[in-house]
């Protein structure tokens, strides 16, 4: 298989997702413009994972996976809008601009998040009522609800928690890893991958998701230049349980490397077609933003 320039790959897939999102938000009522304010920028990691796993699994019709990929981005954006609210993390900026509740107001921000979550499932259900599409809806619902992202957020804002490895793992697993893993899984589901291979891919996604959150935690402390800052990171200052708080910077970096290795080990089982996801794993491990 030809070697992949992962930066070019990510950019090309991001452009496809951006174009599709723009289409899904055109010719709607004015509130769609409010929702699109928060959707209109982002790295698009989750939809790209869905597309990459779909194509690596033999999927050939990108129009089949694109609404699902975009739906994942809508759910991710909804979670960010709610995460930024004063009752949660109270962040004034998101994706380089004012967060939704600062751009508009708290009620409008909450409703825009609600709208994005519901619209995501409209996108998931586009097309036929195939067993694969129904499986996608069921799988995503479980990953982003009270057994996944929502529970992870509950743990993340809970007070009086000991910064121990067990608590850290529960937060990372539910808040981030399950959604990353499901983003990979839905692409393979739509490409009709076998259950045994789906299990290996999901495991790889869990490890990639844990890696992603570790690098997020590390970058919150060291900043984009990769050097320890003079002031604590946002999460560290707020007293949240993070990988550096539990293991220190070097311990967190070591464990991030281990998660990357475990993800690539599972991907190697699936064959050379999944090299793009292995490259993406390396990109996440070494990212500086």
Steps between C-alpha positions, in 0.01 A plus 500: 500500500624846410639703791262764632573864570273526802495880507380516139255219566348677803471826308333341197247311713434810712415694185251231398337503844489880508327508161246238608425684825443822308251316280314353797464848652382680186142602422373450854328724755711779658581296810718275282732799463528517879587130518745529212691772685644230729525234228676719244856426613689209652753228421225248407687207657190290572347524153839437342537185712162379376594562137845342543361183658225480236746522212757274670225240550417498131230768482494673164204742504597799713144633476396202711725591793509881475167577676605270784844660517341845516256383767796404718637853464164647603496290817858596578416868452191475720716354776746790468222761515363352820848442643578872461193617693548683833348206688764269349850625404404867451718556193470824305674377184473192281672424171660842487186707552241585764323195638130467416369637829726806461409555136128473579380418852477194723147398397582528130821302549317221683234483229759500221670203665165323534427572135834363383454179700156437351604596147789254520255211522307635204825478303570149632161384372536644149469238230361149530399322820776244471607291802838674483346846533288391795812350660680832457219685676496252789879498533539878497210548743668278756841664459384860543230458764499406871722199432763713327561870436231633733622278784857608428395862533327423830822349630707785360315769695453301820663649807699331777648230278841353567741554206569127465556280192161328535303826497710641217436190290124512559487866395715453190327178396150648513562863409724438199607144419160343436400775257829477310465121481141521380599755235727232355248222554212661312707533184582131511137411575387684188766314300359169632807390697479166682436495876844360585680773310260762638605399850869550420427837339295614799784402736741702286258792521486481879878517520506786249236682703698461820808625316306800369391604849850448642649728236223753568586496870871533428451790256289679760812512717787535254329717240548492125878541515544182699666668795376529856321828547542741789130481585286188547280386215127567500401154621785485749407840645136396538601199708384244243644150501741481206774264388784738603332555839499125562825390332703817440593619151752227425279228642210626289719507189616144565143376534394690188771315308377171639142569389629589153689172480194302610281673241746428221534139612124448458501680167783282369274199555256650250756533221678761289170659395484655847839666474331839480361451851844396625643818348224699665592339833857623460366845412293512820796382710728772361249782454580845632151652482 
